[in-house]
């Protein structure tokens, strides 16, 4: 029985929770609420490592949701940093 178990047994191990997410002032957090890595510019984490614990189901849907949120954060940042241009009527674009 032991030999059979070794041959057919496998794990479904999904690492999660290895990059603690916390408030911007949380010195123990690796990642802030906007998924930015503390102390590094221009890099974010968008995978299961930001989960606080491993979910009871396959984490793929949760990982996809984190990826979608990261895409939204990046789009918001791009929109916020876009240069202001004047309109064709000569007024200020604000």
C-alpha positions in Angstrom: 0.0 0.0 0.0 2.9 2.4 0.8 4.5 1.9 -2.6 1.1 2.4 -4.3 0.6 5.7 -2.4 4.0 7.0 -3.3 3.3 6.3 -7.0 -0.1 7.9 -7.2 0.0 10.5 -4.6 0.5 14.1 -5.6 -0.1 17.5 -4.1 -2.0 20.4 -5.4 0.2 23.0 -3.7 -0.4 26.6 -4.6 1.9 29.0 -2.8 0.1 32.0 -1.4 0.6 34.7 1.2 4.3 35.1 0.7 4.2 38.9 0.1 2.2 40.5 2.9 -0.1 43.3 1.7 -0.7 46.1 4.2 -1.5 49.7 4.7 0.9 52.3 3.2 2.4 52.9 6.7 2.7 49.2 7.6 6.5 48.6 7.8 6.0 44.9 7.8 4.1 44.8 4.5 5.9 43.9 1.3 3.1 45.3 -0.9 0.9 48.3 -0.4 -2.9 48.4 -1.1 -2.1 49.5 -4.7 0.0 46.3 -5.2 3.3 48.3 -5.3 6.4 46.7 -3.8 7.6 48.9 -0.9 11.0 50.5 -1.7 10.9 49.8 -5.4 9.6 52.1 -8.2 7.6 50.8 -11.1 6.9 47.2 -10.0 3.8 45.6 -8.6 2.8 42.1 -7.5 -0.4 40.7 -9.0 -0.5 37.0 -8.0 -1.5 34.7 -5.1 1.5 35.9 -3.1 -0.6 38.9 -1.9 -3.4 36.7 -0.6 -3.6 36.7 3.2 -4.2 32.9 3.2 -4.7 30.2 0.7 -8.3 29.9 -0.4 -10.1 26.6 0.0 -10.7 26.4 -3.8 -8.3 26.7 -6.8 -6.8 30.2 -6.6 -6.9 30.8 -10.4 -10.1 33.0 -10.3 -8.7 35.0 -7.4 -5.4 35.5 -9.2 -7.3 36.7 -12.3 -9.2 39.2 -10.1 -5.9 40.5 -8.6 -4.6 40.9 -12.1 -7.7 42.8 -13.2 -7.4 45.1 -10.2 -3.7 45.7 -11.0 -4.6 46.6 -14.6 -7.2 49.1 -13.3 -4.6 50.7 -11.0 -2.2 51.0 -13.8 -4.8 52.5 -16.1 -5.8 55.0 -13.4 -2.1 56.0 -12.9 -1.7 56.5 -16.7 -4.8 58.6 -16.8 -3.6 60.7 -13.8 -0.2 61.3 -15.3 -1.3 62.1 -18.9 -0.3 65.5 -20.1 -2.9 68.2 -20.1 -3.6 69.5 -23.6 -5.6 72.5 -24.7 -9.0 71.9 -26.5 -9.6 72.9 -30.1 -11.7 75.9 -28.9 -8.7 77.5 -27.2 -9.9 76.8 -23.7 -8.0 75.1 -21.0 -8.5 71.3 -20.6 -9.0 70.6 -16.9 
